[in-house]
Amino acid sequence: MITTFTLNAAVDKVHYIDDFAINKVNRVRDIAAEPGGKGNNVAKVIRLLGSDVTASGFLGGDTGRFVHEQLTAKGVVSDSVWVSGQTREALNIIDRIRGTQTEILEPGPEIGADEWERMKAAGQRLSEKSKVVCFSGSLPRGVPAGAYADLIRIAKAAGALTCLDSSGESLARGLESGPFMVKPNRDELAQLTGARADTPEHAADAARQIIGRGVAMVVVSLDKDGSIAVTANEAWTVRPPKIVPVNTVGCGDALVAGIAGYLDRLGRPPDAAALIQAVVWGTAAAASNAMYPIAGYVNAADVRRWAKEVTATLL
């Protein structure tokens, strides 16, 4: 089983407005809402790819109930810590005439000390049942900056493989516990290491600094150009299939989901060949996500087909 943790979940809500205008009344032409937050996107894709998955994190209020109910309807087990605050909304205003997108992101609830302790207990309980545990996204207010480090330490002690996809201080502190895999982008990698990451070779060199901190694999996302996958002994350039993307939001989450799903299905400890194959599978999942307007959606048949078109080349 796989467990995902989304500590700052959201309702991702898209408002479609024709000719959006500041300081005027705007009428919404269409609306879409999905359970959001990076870890929840990971969970949705994992389930679509056929693995059993539990989504955990903090949820609260009516918006939290919406996230819980929608995840459940999609076949994801929702096992969250309920808090007194309200799960945030992430609004995306899409102007279909001007071709613009305007995002309005709420901060989310403030988490109390007792709620954080309940989350650590949930991390222990769920990690004991899981082969792979993924930690994704930002931290809500009130949670310590080292929250991911604490949860990764708990999951590793339970014997789970751990994946971390965050940014800023929460990513840097999370590395202190040596997660199995981390997925920074180029800018995050440069910030973490103080090194250049503007070419595949520079990105691989910078990633090796993180490998030296006890991480087994670093996957540096390069947006439409794929990724660089670095282990202790090898570095690979992984190129996606040629597609015309519809929406790139959530592709990084689909990449993590594909990797986690592959590792979950693997009937043995992953060696170098299995790790790069997991990244190939994740790259195909990211390509499928890009073909649909909703983040966190893939077509499993597409993923199987495009995995054959992903190229992995030794640097």
Secondary structure, DSSP 4 states (H G I P E B T S, - for coil): -EEEEETT-EEEEEEEESS--TTS----SEEEEEEESHHHHHHHHHHHTT--EEEEEEE-HHHHHHHHHHHHHTT-EE--EE-SS--EEEEEEEETTTTEEEEEE---PBPPHHHHHHHHHHHHHHHTT-SEEEEESPPPBTS-TTHHHHHHHHHHHTT-EEEEE--HHHHHHHGGG--SEE--BHHHHHHHHSS--SSHHHHHHHHHHHHTTT-SEEEEE-GGG-EEEE-SS-EEEEEPPP---S--TTHHHHHHHHHHHHHHH-SS---HHHHHHHHHHHHHHHHHHTTSSSTT---HHHHHHHHTT-EEEE-
